[in-house]
C-alpha cells in the first residue's frame, strides 16, 4: 500500500512539474518578447478566447494559455505560430490583409500575414472594441462560409457552415496534443493533492 501511495505521489509530482514547467517557459518567452516563429511546432488550442478567418478560409487563433498566436490553413494544418508579448486574453480581427490583435492588458499589435509586427502600441479601448466586433459579426471567408468555435476543457473545435447550412469540422487538436492540453489544468489539481499526500506520508513516517 505504501509503495502504491509513493508511486501515485510521484506521478502527481511529475504531472505538476511538467505542467508548471511548460507554463513558466511560455510565460517567460512572452515576457521577454521571444517570438520563436515556427511552421512545425504546434501548441494545443487551450484557452482560445478569440479567432478569425480570412478570405481563403485560413484560421487565426490566439491560445492565451501559452501566449501563442497560430495560423492554420483551410484544412486545419499549421502554417505558422509565434509567441506574443501580451496577456493571456486577447481579441483578433483580420482587416486589410493584416492581423489586428488587442490583449486584455491594453497592448495593441498589427501583424502582417507572415507574423511580423507592423505596429505596436498602447490602446486602452482596443480590446473592448475588437470584442464588440467579434460579438456582433460572424466569422466569414470569401465564399460566405461561417465559422463557429466550441471550446471545452478536453478539446477545442472550430466548425465551418456552408451557405446552405452544411457543417464540417475544420480545426481541432490531434490526439497527441490532448495530453499536453490537460497538463496545466491537471497540475493545478495535482499540486495541493500531492502536498496533502506528502504531508500524510511524513506524519505516517513520524508515527512509525
Backbone as a printed PyTorch tensor [residue, N CA C, xyz], in Angstrom:
tensor([[[  0.8310,  -1.2070,   0.0000],
         [  0.0000,   0.0000,   0.0000],
         [  0.8610,   1.2500,   0.0000]],

        [[  1.9490,   1.2090,   0.7870],
         [  2.8530,   2.3540,   0.8470],
         [  3.5100,   2.5870,  -0.5030]],

        [[  3.8770,   1.4870,  -1.1700],
         [  4.5190,   1.6130,  -2.4790],
         [  3.5640,   2.2280,  -3.4970]],

        [[  2.3040,   1.8490,  -3.4310],
         [  1.3050,   2.4110,  -4.3460],
         [  1.1350,   3.9010,  -4.0940]],

        [[  1.0960,   4.2760,  -2.8100],
         [  0.9550,   5.6930,  -2.4500],
         [  2.1540,   6.4960,  -2.9470]],

        [[  3.3520,   5.9260,  -2.8010],
         [  4.5540,   6.6160,  -3.2750],
         [  4.5460,   6.7750,  -4.7920]],

        [[  4.1030,   5.7220,  -5.4880],
         [  4.0330,   5.7850,  -6.9440],
         [  3.0260,   6.8460,  -7.3920]],

        [[  1.8860,   6.8670,  -6.7300],
         [  0.8500,   7.8280,  -7.0690],
         [  1.3340,   9.2500,  -6.8070]],

        [[  2.0030,   9.4310,  -5.6730],
         [  2.5450,  10.7550,  -5.3400],
         [  3.6010,  11.1720,  -6.3470]],

        [[  4.4050,  10.2110,  -6.7960],
         [  5.4270,  10.5160,  -7.7950],
         [  4.8270,  10.9340,  -9.1240]],

        [[  3.7480,  10.2410,  -9.5180],
         [  3.0660,  10.5970, -10.7730],
         [  2.4700,  11.9940, -10.6820]],

        [[  1.8460,  12.3020,  -9.5380],
         [  1.2720,  13.6270,  -9.3460],
         [  2.3510,  14.7030,  -9.3970]],

        [[  3.4830,  14.4110,  -8.7620],
         [  4.5910,  15.3790,  -8.7610],
         [  5.1210,  15.6080, -10.1700]],

        [[  5.2170,  14.5310, -10.9530],
         [  5.7230,  14.6630, -12.3190],
         [  4.7740,  15.5040, -13.1750]],

        [[  3.4610,  15.2240, -13.0700],
         [  2.4650,  15.9960, -13.8200],
         [  2.5280,  17.4640, -13.4260]],

        [[  2.6460,  17.7250, -12.1270],
         [  2.7070,  19.0960, -11.6420],
         [  3.9320,  19.8260, -12.1840]],

        [[  5.0870,  19.1650, -12.1090],
         [  6.3230,  19.7980, -12.5780],
         [  6.2810,  20.0700, -14.0800]],

        [[  5.8050,  19.1090, -14.8590],
         [  5.7410,  19.2920, -16.3130],
         [  4.7600,  20.4050, -16.6660]],

        [[  3.5770,  20.3700, -16.0480],
         [  2.5540,  21.3710, -16.3440],
         [  3.0140,  22.7760, -16.0070]],

        [[  3.5500,  22.9420, -14.7970],
         [  4.0230,  24.2690, -14.4040],
         [  5.2760,  24.6580, -15.1790]],

        [[  6.0840,  23.6770, -15.5320],
         [  7.2790,  23.9680, -16.3150],
         [  6.9310,  24.5510, -17.6720]],

        [[  5.9590,  23.9330, -18.3510],
         [  5.5120,  24.4400, -19.6470],
         [  4.9410,  25.8470, -19.4950]],

        [[  4.1150,  26.0560, -18.4580],
         [  3.5010,  27.3650, -18.2460],
         [  4.5530,  28.4350, -17.9780]],

        [[  5.5570,  28.1070, -17.1500],
         [  6.5890,  29.0840, -16.8070],
         [  7.4450,  29.4330, -18.0150]],

        [[  7.7900,  28.4140, -18.8160],
         [  8.6020,  28.6650, -20.0170],
         [  7.8460,  29.5770, -20.9870]],

        [[  6.5760,  29.2660, -21.2520],
         [  5.7810,  30.0880, -22.1750],
         [  5.5970,  31.5010, -21.6290]],

        [[  5.3700,  31.5990, -20.3280],
         [  5.2170,  32.9110, -19.7120],
         [  6.5000,  33.7230, -19.8490]],

        [[  7.6370,  33.0660, -19.6100],
         [  8.9250,  33.7490, -19.7130],
         [  9.2250,  34.2040, -21.1260]],

        [[  8.9380,  33.3480, -22.1060],
         [  9.1880,  33.7150, -23.5040],
         [  8.3100,  34.8760, -23.9340]],

        [[  7.0840,  34.9210, -23.4110],
         [  6.2010,  36.0330, -23.7200],
         [  6.7050,  37.3300, -23.0880]],

        [[  7.1510,  37.2530, -21.8440],
         [  7.6030,  38.4480, -21.1190],
         [  8.8110,  39.0850, -21.8000]],

        [[  9.7620,  38.2590, -22.2310],
         [ 10.9740,  38.8110, -22.8550],
         [ 10.7680,  39.1240, -24.3360]],

        [[  9.6050,  38.7590, -24.8560],
         [  9.3030,  39.0730, -26.2460],
         [  9.9890,  38.1820, -27.2540]],

        [[ 10.2430,  36.9210, -26.8990],
         [ 10.8590,  35.9690, -27.8280],
         [  9.7620,  35.3590, -28.7090]],

        [[  9.6770,  35.8200, -29.9340],
         [  8.5780,  35.3750, -30.7990],
         [  8.6670,  33.8870, -31.1230]],

        [[  9.8690,  33.4060, -31.4440],
         [ 10.1050,  32.0000, -31.7730],
         [  9.1060,  31.4970, -32.8210]],

        [[  9.1860,  32.0780, -34.0120],
         [  8.3350,  31.6460, -35.1240],
         [  8.6200,  30.1870, -35.4640]],

        [[  7.5690,  29.4740, -35.8100],
         [  7.7300,  28.0860, -36.2030],
         [  6.5940,  27.6780, -37.1330]],

        [[  6.9380,  26.8870, -38.1320],
         [  5.9330,  26.3180, -39.0300],
         [  5.6580,  24.8540, -38.7020]],

        [[  6.3380,  24.3340, -37.6650],
         [  6.2190,  22.9090, -37.3300],
         [  5.7360,  22.6580, -35.9070]],

        [[  6.0890,  23.5320, -34.9630],
         [  5.7340,  23.3070, -33.5620],
         [  4.3250,  23.8270, -33.2990]],

        [[  3.4170,  22.9050, -33.0510],
         [  2.0210,  23.2550, -32.8240],
         [  1.6780,  23.1600, -31.3430]],

        [[  0.9950,  24.1620, -30.8230],
         [  0.5580,  24.1770, -29.4320],
         [ -0.9280,  23.8160, -29.3550]],

        [[ -1.3580,  23.2430, -28.2290],
         [ -2.7890,  22.9370, -28.0880],
         [ -3.6270,  24.2040, -28.1720]],

        [[ -4.8660,  24.0470, -28.5740],
         [ -5.7820,  25.1840, -28.6970],
         [ -6.4390,  25.4890, -27.3500]],

        [[ -5.6220,  25.5800, -26.3120],
         [ -6.1420,  25.8390, -24.9670],
         [ -6.4780,  27.3160, -24.8020]],

        [[ -7.6040,  27.5920, -24.1890],
         [ -7.9880,  28.9600, -23.8580],
         [ -8.0410,  29.8490, -25.0950]],

        [[ -8.6320,  29.3420, -26.1730],
         [ -8.8060,  30.1670, -27.3730],
         [ -9.9310,  31.1550, -27.0900]],

        [[ -9.5660,  32.3770, -26.7790],
         [-10.5700,  33.3810, -26.4790],
         [-11.0510,  34.1020, -27.7170]],

        [[-10.2590,  34.0590, -28.7780],
         [-10.6240,  34.7750, -29.9840],
         [-10.0020,  34.1080, -31.2010]],

        [[-10.6850,  34.2520, -32.3290],
         [-10.1630,  33.7270, -33.5850],
         [-10.8200,  34.4970, -34.7240]],

        [[-10.2480,  34.3900, -35.8950],
         [-10.8470,  35.0000, -37.0680],
         [-10.4020,  34.2270, -38.3010]],

        [[-11.0310,  34.4740, -39.4190],
         [-10.6970,  33.8050, -40.6790],
         [-10.4940,  34.8530, -41.7620]],

        [[ -9.6970,  34.5120, -42.7700],
         [ -9.5010,  35.4250, -43.8840],
         [-10.3040,  34.9690, -45.1050]],

        [[-10.0960,  35.6170, -46.2150],
         [-10.8640,  35.3300, -47.4260],
         [-10.6780,  33.8870, -47.8990]],

        [[ -9.4660,  33.3390, -47.7030],
         [ -9.1710,  31.9760, -48.1670],
         [ -9.6160,  30.9060, -47.1820]],

        [[-10.1140,  31.3070, -46.0220],
         [-10.5410,  30.3350, -45.0210],
         [ -9.4490,  29.9260, -44.0590]],

        [[ -8.3090,  30.6270, -44.0690],
         [ -7.2730,  30.3670, -43.0650],
         [ -7.7660,  30.8620, -41.7110]],

        [[ -7.4020,  30.1390, -40.6470],
         [ -7.9170,  30.4150, -39.3090],
         [ -6.7970,  30.9580, -38.4310]],

        [[ -7.0840,  32.0410, -37.7110],
         [ -6.1170,  32.7180, -36.8470],
         [ -6.6090,  32.6040, -35.4140]],

        [[ -5.8000,  31.9680, -34.5640],
         [ -6.1910,  31.7290, -33.1750],
         [ -5.1360,  32.2780, -32.2170]],

        [[ -5.6010,  32.8080, -31.0970],
         [ -4.6870,  33.1800, -30.0140],
         [ -4.9500,  32.2510, -28.8430]],

        [[ -3.9790,  31.3840, -28.5320],
         [ -4.1140,  30.4570, -27.4070],
         [ -3.4900,  31.1100, -26.1820]],

        [[ -4.3550,  31.7400, -25.3840],
         [ -3.8770,  32.5390, -24.2640],
         [ -3.1010,  31.7680, -23.2150]],

        [[ -3.3940,  30.4750, -23.0600],
         [ -2.6760,  29.6800, -22.0590],
         [ -1.1800,  29.6380, -22.3320]],

        [[ -0.7890,  29.7920, -23.6100],
         [  0.6180,  29.7350, -23.9920],
         [  1.1090,  31.0450, -24.6140]],

        [[  0.2610,  32.0850, -24.6240],
         [  0.6080,  33.3700, -25.2520],
         [  1.0210,  33.1540, -26.7090]],

        [[  0.3390,  32.2660, -27.3920],
         [  0.7660,  31.8300, -28.7160],
         [ -0.2770,  32.1680, -29.7770]],

        [[  0.1680,  32.8910, -30.8120],
         [ -0.6550,  33.1290, -31.9910],
         [ -0.3650,  32.0130, -32.9840]],

        [[ -1.4330,  31.4270, -33.5530],
         [ -1.2530,  30.3360, -34.5050],
         [ -2.1660,  30.5330, -35.7140]],

        [[ -1.6130,  30.2290, -36.8870],
         [ -2.3690,  30.3480, -38.1330],
         [ -2.4700,  28.9650, -38.7640]],

        [[ -3.6920,  28.6010, -39.1730],
         [ -3.9530,  27.3130, -39.7980],
         [ -4.5770,  27.5460, -41.1730]],

        [[ -4.2870,  26.6520, -42.1050],
         [ -4.9120,  26.7760, -43.4160],
         [ -6.3460,  26.2520, -43.3640]],

        [[ -7.0400,  26.2890, -44.4830],
         [ -8.4580,  25.9200, -44.5210],
         [ -8.6970,  24.4400, -44.2450]],

        [[ -7.6230,  23.6260, -44.2700],
         [ -7.7330,  22.2040, -43.9430],
         [ -7.3530,  21.9120, -42.4940]],

        [[ -6.9740,  22.9470, -41.7370],
         [ -6.6130,  22.7680, -40.3300],
         [ -5.1500,  22.4640, -40.0910]],

        [[ -4.3090,  22.5760, -41.1080],
         [ -2.8680,  22.3310, -40.9420],
         [ -2.1710,  23.6130, -40.4910]],

        [[ -1.1950,  23.4670, -39.6050],
         [ -0.4840,  24.6300, -39.0830],
         [  0.3380,  25.3050, -40.1780]],

        [[  0.1960,  26.6210, -40.2920],
         [  1.0120,  27.4090, -41.2120],
         [  2.1510,  28.1040, -40.4810]],

        [[  1.8330,  28.6950, -39.3260],
         [  2.8470,  29.4310, -38.5760],
         [  2.3400,  29.7010, -37.1640]],

        [[  3.2690,  29.8040, -36.2140],
         [  2.9250,  30.1710, -34.8530],
         [  4.0400,  30.9810, -34.2190]],

        [[  3.6850,  31.8590, -33.2760],
         [  4.7050,  32.6540, -32.5800],
         [  4.1450,  33.1450, -31.2430]],

        [[  5.0700,  33.4360, -30.3180],
         [  4.6910,  33.9790, -29.0200],
         [  4.4270,  35.4740, -29.1600]],

        [[  3.4450,  35.9530, -28.3770],
         [  3.1040,  37.3690, -28.3710],
         [  3.3850,  37.9230, -26.9830]],

        [[  4.0210,  39.0840, -26.9410],
         [  4.3420,  39.7220, -25.6650],
         [  3.0950,  40.4400, -25.1520]],

        [[  2.1660,  39.6400, -24.6420],
         [  0.8700,  40.1770, -24.2320],
         [  0.2540,  39.2770, -23.1740]],

        [[ -0.8700,  39.7100, -22.6280],
         [ -1.5630,  38.9520, -21.5960],
         [ -2.2440,  37.7140, -22.1480]],

        [[ -2.8540,  36.9490, -21.2530],
         [ -3.4640,  35.6790, -21.6570],
         [ -4.7400,  35.8660, -22.4650]],

        [[ -5.4380,  36.9540, -22.2620],
         [ -6.6620,  37.2000, -23.0220],
         [ -6.3960,  38.1210, -24.1940]],

        [[ -7.0760,  37.8720, -25.3200],
         [ -6.8710,  38.7260, -26.4770],
         [ -7.9770,  38.5810, -27.4990]],

        [[ -8.0740,  39.5690, -28.3830],
         [ -9.0620,  39.5610, -29.4450],
         [ -8.3680,  39.7670, -30.7900]],

        [[ -8.8450,  39.0520, -31.8090],
         [ -8.2370,  39.0950, -33.1440],
         [ -9.2510,  39.5980, -34.1590]],

        [[ -8.7550,  40.3970, -35.0980],
         [ -9.5640,  40.7850, -36.2610],
         [ -8.6510,  40.8380, -37.4800]],

        [[ -9.0660,  40.1690, -38.5570],
         [ -8.3430,  40.2380, -39.8210],
         [ -8.9340,  41.3880, -40.6220]],

        [[ -8.0830,  42.3570, -40.9370],
         [ -8.5620,  43.5590, -41.6150],
         [ -7.4790,  44.0930, -42.5330]],

        [[ -7.8380,  44.3670, -43.7770],
         [ -6.8960,  44.9430, -44.7560],
         [ -5.6330,  44.0970, -44.8900]],

        [[ -5.8190,  42.7710, -44.9330],
         [ -4.6940,  41.8330, -45.0680],
         [ -3.6690,  41.9730, -43.9470]],

        [[ -4.1640,  42.2920, -42.7600],
         [ -3.3190,  42.3820, -41.5770],
         [ -4.0350,  41.7450, -40.3890]],

        [[ -3.2460,  41.3190, -39.4080],
         [ -3.7980,  40.7110, -38.1950],
         [ -3.8070,  41.7640, -37.0920]],

        [[ -4.9870,  42.1950, -36.6960],
         [ -5.1180,  43.1520, -35.6010],
         [ -5.3720,  42.3560, -34.3200]],

        [[ -4.5620,  42.6150, -33.3270],
         [ -4.6700,  41.8560, -32.0700],
         [ -4.5900,  42.8160, -30.8910]],

        [[ -5.5730,  42.7270, -29.9980],
         [ -5.5970,  43.5350, -28.7800],
         [ -5.6450,  42.6060, -27.5830]],

        [[ -4.7250,  42.7920, -26.6510],
         [ -4.6730,  41.9370, -25.4650],
         [ -5.4370,  42.5750, -24.3180]],

        [[ -5.7370,  41.7690, -23.3410],
         [ -6.5220,  42.2310, -22.1990],
         [ -5.7400,  43.2210, -21.3400]],

        [[ -4.4040,  43.2740, -21.5150],
         [ -3.5850,  44.2400, -20.7760],
         [ -3.3000,  45.4900, -21.6250]],

        [[ -4.2070,  45.7980, -22.5550],
         [ -4.2120,  47.0470, -23.3250],
         [ -3.0710,  47.1880, -24.3270]],

        [[ -2.4910,  46.0790, -24.7520],
         [ -1.4840,  46.1390, -25.8080],
         [ -2.1700,  45.8880, -27.1510]],

        [[ -1.7630,  46.6770, -28.1380],
         [ -2.3840,  46.5820, -29.4570],
         [ -1.3120,  46.3390, -30.5100]],

        [[ -1.4580,  45.2200, -31.2270],
         [ -0.4930,  44.8380, -32.2570],
         [ -1.1760,  44.7980, -33.6140]],

        [[ -0.4130,  45.1250, -34.6430],
         [ -0.8110,  44.8370, -36.0130],
         [  0.3170,  44.0160, -36.6320]],

        [[ -0.0160,  42.7810, -37.0280],
         [  0.9370,  41.8860, -37.6860],
         [  0.6110,  41.8260, -39.1730]],

        [[  1.6360,  41.5910, -39.9880],
         [  1.3420,  41.2530, -41.3750],
         [  0.9610,  39.7760, -41.4420]],

        [[  0.6230,  39.2910, -42.6060],
         [  0.1370,  37.9180, -42.7300],
         [  1.2300,  36.8730, -42.5210]],

        [[  2.4720,  37.3210, -42.4030],
         [  3.5790,  36.3970, -42.1350],
         [  3.9580,  36.3940, -40.6540]],

        [[  3.2530,  37.2030, -39.8360],
         [  3.5160,  37.2380, -38.4130],
         [  4.4910,  38.2930, -37.9640]],

        [[  4.9440,  39.1480, -38.8610],
         [  5.8570,  40.2230, -38.4920],
         [  5.0860,  41.3990, -37.9000]],

        [[  5.6410,  42.0300, -36.8550],
         [  4.9740,  43.1690, -36.2170],
         [  5.0790,  44.3920, -37.1210]],

        [[  3.9220,  44.9370, -37.4950],
         [  3.8850,  46.1710, -38.2850],
         [  3.8990,  47.3730, -37.3520]],

        [[  3.0140,  47.3480, -36.3620],
         [  2.9940,  48.3850, -35.3280],
         [  2.6360,  47.7560, -33.9860]],

        [[  3.0590,  48.4250, -32.9300],
         [  2.7160,  48.0060, -31.5760],
         [  2.4950,  49.2620, -30.7490]],

        [[  1.4010,  49.2890, -29.9950],
         [  1.0850,  50.4850, -29.2340],
         [  0.2950,  50.1270, -27.9760]],

        [[  0.0110,  51.1440, -27.1950],
         [ -0.8250,  51.0090, -26.0060],
         [ -2.1810,  51.6100, -26.3320]],

        [[ -3.2220,  50.8250, -26.1890],
         [ -4.5690,  51.2820, -26.5400],
         [ -5.5330,  50.7330, -25.5000]],

        [[ -6.0630,  51.6320, -24.6730],
         [ -6.9090,  51.2010, -23.5610],
         [ -8.2790,  50.6870, -23.9990]],

        [[ -8.6790,  50.9980, -25.2300],
         [-10.0090,  50.6110, -25.6800],
         [ -9.9800,  49.5420, -26.7690]],

        [[ -8.7950,  49.1510, -27.2140],
         [ -8.6940,  48.2260, -28.3520],
         [ -9.3370,  46.8780, -28.0560]],

        [[ -9.0970,  46.3210, -26.8710],
         [ -9.6530,  45.0010, -26.5330],
         [-11.1790,  45.0370, -26.5770]],

        [[-11.7820,  46.0350, -25.9130],
         [-13.2450,  46.1230, -25.8980],
         [-13.8000,  46.3790, -27.2880]],

        [[-13.0790,  47.1600, -28.0890],
         [-13.5410,  47.4670, -29.4320],
         [-13.5870,  46.2130, -30.3070]],

        [[-12.5060,  45.4220, -30.2640],
         [-12.4790,  44.1990, -31.0590],
         [-13.4230,  43.1430, -30.4930]],

        [[-13.6070,  43.1500, -29.1790],
         [-14.5350,  42.2030, -28.5540],
         [-15.9680,  42.4690, -29.0240]],

        [[-16.3550,  43.7340, -29.1030],
         [-17.7040,  44.0810, -29.5600],
         [-17.9060,  43.6710, -31.0170]],

        [[-16.8740,  43.8510, -31.8260],
         [-16.9630,  43.4410, -33.2310],
         [-17.1360,  41.9250, -33.3350]],

        [[-16.3510,  41.1940, -32.5160],
         [-16.4250,  39.7260, -32.5410],
         [-17.7890,  39.2170, -32.0990]],

        [[-18.4230,  39.9220, -31.1650],
         [-19.7420,  39.5060, -30.6850],
         [-20.8250,  39.7500, -31.7290]],

        [[-20.6710,  40.8000, -32.5220],
         [-21.7200,  41.2000, -33.4650],
         [-21.6070,  40.5190, -34.8210]],

        [[-20.3770,  40.2470, -35.2530],
         [-20.1720,  39.7760, -36.6160],
         [-19.7740,  38.3030, -36.6430]],

        [[-20.3400,  37.5500, -37.5880],
         [-19.9260,  36.1660, -37.8070],
         [-18.5630,  36.1470, -38.4930]],

        [[-17.7790,  35.0960, -38.2160],
         [-16.5310,  34.9160, -38.9510],
         [-16.8650,  34.3010, -40.2960]],

        [[-16.5270,  34.9850, -41.3550],
         [-16.8470,  34.5220, -42.7050],
         [-15.6200,  34.5610, -43.5940]],

        [[-15.5360,  33.5900, -44.5120],
         [-14.4710,  33.6310, -45.5060],
         [-15.0170,  34.2060, -46.8110]],

        [[-14.1970,  34.2020, -47.8500],
         [-14.6080,  34.7950, -49.1060],
         [-15.6980,  34.0440, -49.8260]],

        [[-15.9610,  32.8090, -49.4250],
         [-17.0250,  32.0110, -50.0440],
         [-18.3170,  32.0470, -49.2380]],

        [[-18.3840,  32.9560, -48.2590],
         [-19.5640,  33.1510, -47.4110],
         [-19.8230,  31.9740, -46.4770]],

        [[-18.7900,  31.1650, -46.2050],
         [-18.8980,  30.1540, -45.1560],
         [-18.7390,  30.8410, -43.8050]],

        [[-19.4810,  30.3870, -42.8240],
         [-19.3600,  30.9360, -41.4700],
         [-18.6730,  29.9230, -40.5640]],

        [[-18.0280,  30.4290, -39.5040],
         [-17.2270,  29.5850, -38.6190],
         [-17.6820,  29.7790, -37.1820]],

        [[-17.7380,  28.6690, -36.4380],
         [-18.1720,  28.7000, -35.0450],
         [-17.1640,  27.9510, -34.1720]],

        [[-16.8930,  28.5010, -33.0120],
         [-15.9480,  27.9170, -32.0560],
         [-16.6900,  27.1830, -30.9540]],

        [[-16.2240,  25.9600, -30.6410],
         [-16.7190,  25.2230, -29.4740],
         [-15.5200,  24.8580, -28.6230]],

        [[-15.4180,  25.5060, -27.4690],
         [-14.2370,  25.3940, -26.6180],
         [-14.5890,  24.6430, -25.3360]],

        [[-13.9040,  23.5180, -25.0670],
         [-14.1040,  22.7580, -23.8350],
         [-12.7530,  22.4790, -23.1960]],

        [[-12.7700,  21.9550, -21.9750],
         [-11.5310,  21.6290, -21.2840],
         [-10.7470,  20.5590, -22.0260]],

        [[-11.4560,  19.5730, -22.5440],
         [-10.7980,  18.4420, -23.1960],
         [-10.3290,  18.7900, -24.5960]],

        [[-11.1460,  19.5360, -25.3280],
         [-10.7970,  19.7850, -26.7320],
         [-11.4440,  21.0780, -27.2100]],

        [[-10.8710,  21.6460, -28.2580],
         [-11.4240,  22.8280, -28.9090],
         [-11.6800,  22.4920, -30.3710]],

        [[-12.8310,  22.8810, -30.8730],
         [-13.1750,  22.5980, -32.2600],
         [-13.7210,  23.8520, -32.9300]],

        [[-13.3700,  24.0230, -34.1920],
         [-13.9250,  25.0930, -34.9990],
         [-14.6340,  24.4420, -36.1920]],

        [[-15.9130,  24.7570, -36.3130],
         [-16.7330,  24.1910, -37.3780],
         [-16.9790,  25.2320, -38.4690]],

        [[-17.1080,  24.7320, -39.6810],
         [-17.4520,  25.5880, -40.8180],
         [-18.8540,  25.2350, -41.2960]],

        [[-19.6590,  26.2650, -41.5530],
         [-21.0130,  26.0780, -42.0560],
         [-21.1000,  26.7110, -43.4420]],

        [[-21.4680,  25.9130, -44.4120],
         [-21.6100,  26.4130, -45.7740],
         [-22.8440,  27.3130, -45.8540]],

        [[-22.9810,  28.0830, -46.9240],
         [-24.1810,  28.9310, -47.0700],
         [-25.4870,  28.1400, -47.0080]],

        [[-25.4280,  26.8480, -47.3650],
         [-26.6400,  26.0110, -47.3040],
         [-26.8470,  25.3930, -45.9260]],

        [[-25.8930,  25.6210, -45.0000],
         [-26.0430,  25.1210, -43.6370],
         [-25.3190,  23.8220, -43.3520]],

        [[-24.5730,  23.2820, -44.3160],
         [-23.8360,  22.0360, -44.1020],
         [-22.6490,  22.2950, -43.1700]],

        [[-22.5250,  21.4550, -42.1530],
         [-21.4660,  21.6460, -41.1520],
         [-20.3050,  20.6950, -41.3850]],

        [[-19.0690,  21.1970, -41.1880],
         [-17.8760,  20.3550, -41.2720],
         [-16.8610,  20.8340, -40.2330]],

        [[-16.1270,  19.8880, -39.6800],
         [-15.0890,  20.1990, -38.6970],
         [-13.8080,  20.5790, -39.4470]],

        [[-13.2970,  21.7900, -39.1750],
         [-12.1120,  22.2420, -39.9060],
         [-10.8650,  22.3320, -39.0250]],

        [[-11.0560,  22.4730, -37.7090],
         [ -9.8790,  22.6100, -36.8460],
         [-10.1550,  22.0110, -35.4720]],

        [[ -9.2380,  21.1500, -35.0220],
         [ -9.2890,  20.5910, -33.6780],
         [ -7.9040,  20.1030, -33.3200]],

        [[ -7.6780,  19.8370, -32.0380],
         [ -6.3830,  19.3100, -31.6070],
         [ -6.2680,  17.8350, -31.9610]],

        [[ -5.1440,  17.4180, -32.5400],
         [ -4.9310,  15.9790, -32.7420],
         [ -4.7810,  15.2840, -31.3950]],

        [[ -4.9300,  13.9800, -31.3890],
         [ -4.9300,  13.2260, -30.1290],
         [ -3.6490,  13.4190, -29.3220]],

        [[ -2.4930,  13.5050, -30.0000],
         [ -1.2350,  13.6090, -29.2630],
         [ -1.1290,  14.9120, -28.4750]],

        [[ -1.9280,  15.9220, -28.8320],
         [ -1.8820,  17.1910, -28.1050],
         [ -2.8520,  17.2310, -26.9280]],

        [[ -3.7650,  16.2640, -26.8540],
         [ -4.7020,  16.2510, -25.7400],
         [ -3.9820,  16.0850, -24.4140]],

        [[ -2.9490,  15.2650, -24.3900],
         [ -2.1940,  15.0590, -23.1530],
         [ -1.5760,  16.3670, -22.6870]],

        [[ -0.9340,  17.0850, -23.6160],
         [ -0.2970,  18.3520, -23.2490],
         [ -1.3320,  19.4040, -22.8840]],

        [[ -2.4840,  19.3410, -23.5320],
         [ -3.5550,  20.2920, -23.2390],
         [ -4.0310,  20.1760, -21.7920]],

        [[ -4.0650,  18.9360, -21.2820],
         [ -4.5880,  18.6950, -19.9360],
         [ -3.5340,  18.8450, -18.8450]],

        [[ -2.2540,  18.9920, -19.2370],
         [ -1.1990,  19.0550, -18.2290],
         [ -1.3590,  20.2340, -17.2770]],

        [[ -1.5990,  21.4180, -17.8390],
         [ -1.6730,  22.6110, -16.9980],
         [ -2.8470,  22.5660, -16.0320]],

        [[ -4.0950,  22.3230, -16.4910],
         [ -5.1910,  22.2520, -15.5110],
         [ -5.0330,  21.0950, -14.5270]],

        [[ -4.4660,  19.9610, -15.0060],
         [ -4.2470,  18.8310, -14.0970],
         [ -3.2110,  19.1780, -13.0270]],

        [[ -2.1970,  19.9380, -13.4280],
         [ -1.1510,  20.3040, -12.4660],
         [ -1.7240,  21.1870, -11.3550]],

        [[ -2.7040,  22.0230, -11.6860],
         [ -3.3180,  22.8720, -10.6690],
         [ -4.0800,  22.0320,  -9.6530]],

        [[ -4.6390,  20.9000, -10.1120],
         [ -5.3250,  19.9840,  -9.2030],
         [ -4.3250,  19.1180,  -8.4330]],

        [[ -3.2640,  18.6910,  -9.1340],
         [ -2.3200,  17.7510,  -8.5300],
         [ -1.4570,  18.3920,  -7.4510]],

        [[ -1.1710,  19.6870,  -7.5850],
         [ -0.2770,  20.3350,  -6.6240],
         [ -0.7980,  20.2470,  -5.1870]],

        [[ -2.0160,  20.7180,  -4.8740],
         [ -2.4870,  20.5960,  -3.4860],
         [ -2.6970,  19.1460,  -3.0650]],

        [[ -3.1420,  18.2900,  -4.0150],
         [ -3.3670,  16.8890,  -3.6890],
         [ -2.0470,  16.1950,  -3.3830]],

        [[ -1.0130,  16.5380,  -4.1800],
         [  0.3080,  15.9620,  -3.9410],
         [  0.8920,  16.4170,  -2.6150]],

        [[  0.6830,  17.6970,  -2.2810],
         [  1.1590,  18.2220,  -0.9900],
         [  0.4700,  17.4960,   0.1560]],

        [[ -0.8420,  17.2640,  -0.0030],
         [ -1.5960,  16.5650,   1.0470],
         [ -1.0620,  15.1510,   1.2450]],

        [[ -0.7770,  14.4370,   0.1370],
         [ -0.2300,  13.0780,   0.2440],
         [  1.1460,  13.1060,   0.8940]],

        [[  1.9590,  14.1210,   0.5080],
         [  3.3000,  14.2350,   1.0850],
         [  3.2520,  14.4610,   2.5880]],

        [[  2.3720,  15.3420,   3.0240],
         [  2.2370,  15.6210,   4.4610],
         [  1.7440,  14.3780,   5.1970]],

        [[  0.7780,  13.6800,   4.5910],
         [  0.2510,  12.4620,   5.2100],
         [  1.3410,  11.4010,   5.3340]],

        [[  2.2030,  11.2870,   4.3300],
         [  3.2880,  10.3090,   4.3650],
         [  4.2970,  10.6480,   5.4490]],

        [[  4.5990,  11.9600,   5.5870],
         [  5.5560,  12.3950,   6.6220],
         [  5.0020,  12.1140,   8.0080]],

        [[  3.7190,  12.4000,   8.2150],
         [  3.0910,  12.1350,   9.5090],
         [  3.0880,  10.6520,   9.8160]],

        [[  2.7970,   9.8430,   8.8080],
         [  2.7730,   8.3910,   8.9890],
         [  4.1530,   7.8760,   9.3710]],

        [[  5.1780,   8.4470,   8.7070],
         [  6.5410,   8.0140,   8.9830],
         [  6.9740,   8.4120,  10.3930]],

        [[  6.5530,   9.6200,  10.8350],
         [  6.9120,  10.0720,  12.1780],
         [  6.2040,   9.2430,  13.2350]],

        [[  4.9660,   8.8080,  12.9510],
         [  4.2360,   7.9790,  13.9100],
         [  4.8970,   6.6000,  14.0610]],

        [[  5.4430,   6.1180,  12.9410],
         [  6.0910,   4.8080,  12.9950],
         [  7.4080,   4.8860,  13.7630]]])
